[in-house]
Amino acid sequence: MEIQADFYVWEVSLQVQVTDLQDMAEASEELQKDLEDQCYGQVERMEEEMATKVKALGLLQVDHDKLQTEVNGLQVEKEALEKQVASGDSTIKELEKVRKELIDDMADTFEEGFKEALAQAACENPGINVSNYDPCNHIVDGKVGPLGLGE
């Protein structure tokens, strides 16, 4: 009997352990289900966040493409303006050259006119010495004097 009682105690103990294990298994299943639900929830939130970020990235790409197009247009415009500036620089150089030539021509014409006037003065006044006079002199009140600046 004692063996039967021990066996019965052992059997009850095993049943208690099995019941405890079943309870633990059920709790573990519930915990696993809760964890899976949490994981699915996180996955859904992450997918939504990723979709939002993909949309934002797409918009940024569109903006980038627009800005790149604008940069390319500005680069073309800059190159055209640089060509205009280079052309303007060469035009200015040409105009400066023409200006210098005109000034030289005017100076030559003035000098020739002055020499002609001296020759006429020498013809009309045969005793006058005009060798010391140059275009830097002028006549005021019948007297020859140096040409002042601003006159």
Salt bridges, closest charged atoms under 4 A:
GLU49 OE2 - LYS53 NZ 3.27
ASP65 OD1 - HIS64 ND1 3.60
GLU82 OE2 - LYS78 NZ 3.65
GLU96 OE1 - ARG99 NH1 3.21
ASP104 OD2 - LYS100 NZ 3.40
GLU111 OE2 - LYS115 NZ 3.56
GLU151 OE1 - HIS138 ND1 3.39
